[in-house]
Amino acid sequence: MDLPRIVFMGTAELSCTVLHALVESRSSKVLAVVTQPDRPKGRDLRTQASPVKDLALAAQLPVLQPDRARDPAFLNDMKSLVPDLVVVAAYGQILPKTILEVPKHGCLNVHASLLPKYRGAAPIQWAILKGESETGVTIMRMDVGMDTGDILTQEKTGIASDDNSETLHARLARMGAQLLVHTIPGYLEGKIQPCPQPAEGVSYAPKIKKEDGRIDWKQPATVVANQVRGLTPWPGTFTFLPNSPRPHRIKIWKAETTSDSGMPGEVLRVDKSDIVVGCGAGALRLLSLQPEGGRRLTSQEFLTGHELKPGQTFN
């Protein structure tokens, strides 16, 4: 039996883990890799390739970079490849029906949640933001909806209290990559049948914006702690400390809840290595902070170079 011919579509870091697993498995032939166009990034806005493009070129795979997945020229390119299967992982665009219909066996998606929970762009972050104790990965046969296609396989994992979106992302990427490699043969042989998603339990995970990182100290400490975990490393959570001539922006990298209580945003306790801030219910101990224009610091390092007293208020 000939190896299945696959076109891979992805852009983000999670995509790299999946593509690497496909190439290493040698149970399929990757015909080409589709990723987003090179874009300006960073403070100097230098044009950079996606991580997937770099990996594909290192593996000597052809790379396609259409501006839009619905471009007629891209559709022709896909048809000319004659793929048996398209695999999508964090590509960044919704695929039109014309593309979904190109491969003989359809398009499979590696989604980082237990569908139908957390359909959308940021399932990893929202699972932590919502305080979930469990999440997972889903291999899904795609349709024209947003993460609404039939489920092939799923695998669960717990969310630890010290997980943030970076650690959970890495774990789910590995799980999704291995699950995909094990799913493809059974799916193509007809041993794994697509199953419609349940109508109940649908939730959404919209794209995260920079402003989502601003802390509202009126929220319970558990909510703020989940915000810190869910938005680390990007966009990060931040707050402002009143200062002259302007408020000082401080990024919070790590925090934990405490049983203290006080006014929201008020600095309740400061000692050599402890910064405790009141929330709407409970309080938060700040463990790692980054002052504006500075580097990431432990609370002890921060207090060495920055005056902070009980009674001051973050906002």
Protein Blocks (a to p, Z undefined) as FASTA:
>chain_A
ZZdddddddfblmlmmmmmmmmmnopaccfbdcddddddedjkopacddfklmmmmmnop
acdddfbfklmklmmmmmmnopabdcdehkopacdfklmmmpmnlpaddddbddfehiaj
klmlmmmmnopabdcdddddddfbehiaccfbdcdddddfkbcfklmmmmmmmmmmmmmm
mmmmmmmnopaccddddfehpacdddddfklmpccfkbcfklmmmmmmmmpcbgbiaddd
dddfbdcddddfbdcddfbdcdehiafbdcfkbccdddfeocdddfbdcdehiacddfkl
mmmmoccdehiacZZ
